[in-house]
Amino acid sequence: MIGLAFKAIQKRLSSSDKYPKLYVDWYLEQDKQNGDHTLYETPAIFLEFKPNAWRSLSNGGQESESPFEIHIITEYVYGDGRVIDPKVSDHTYLMEHVYKALQNVTLTYNDTLDDDEAPMENPPILLRNIERTNTVRHPHTIDNIMKSTFRFRSKLYDLTGSTDASRIEAYLDQIVLPIQLIPDGDTMEFTID
């Protein structure tokens, strides 16, 4: 279910008014590799799901109070007087974009579908009660890179073992999930069987 939650959040964050296509991927500590340069395009948004405990539901499914982090990474350039040039840095814009995109949102299985895939009728909830719990600014470990981390928590539902399982299995048969293989951004698509 983490893969589906990732895909739903990725789809929600991957475009904005200013950026029709944003780079959104799994967080694999890309910002800590090769301290002299970045291994990804910027601006970039990375998702990291933290360990969580699951509880059984009466319908056979499970739920979790699932913490996750969103890492926002942008490049910046100093202007005169060692002040960050606001024309170059879009960091604050992206922080606002992430917050607005996830504020008071409930994501369903339909939020993971590509545009050409048929939505489910009355789709089950995948994530709900998304709330930001903290924001962290990080020291600059790579020249000209700025990083902030939003910490969130959300109810995450895994209904594959529930009374809705046959409907969900039919749905899962039709979707493709991106899985990151290596930190340089290469992905491989596969269909869940």
Secondary structure, 3 states (H helix, E strand, C coil): CHHHHHHHHHHHHCCCCCCCCCEEEECCCHHHCCCCCCCCCCCEEEEEECCCCEEECCCCCEEEEEEEEEEEEEECCECHHHCECCCCCCHHHHHHHHHHHHCCCCEEHHHHCCCCCCCCCCCCEEEEEEEEEEEEECCCCCCCEEEEEEEEEEEEEECCCCCCHHHHHHHHCCCEEEEECCCCCCEEEEECC
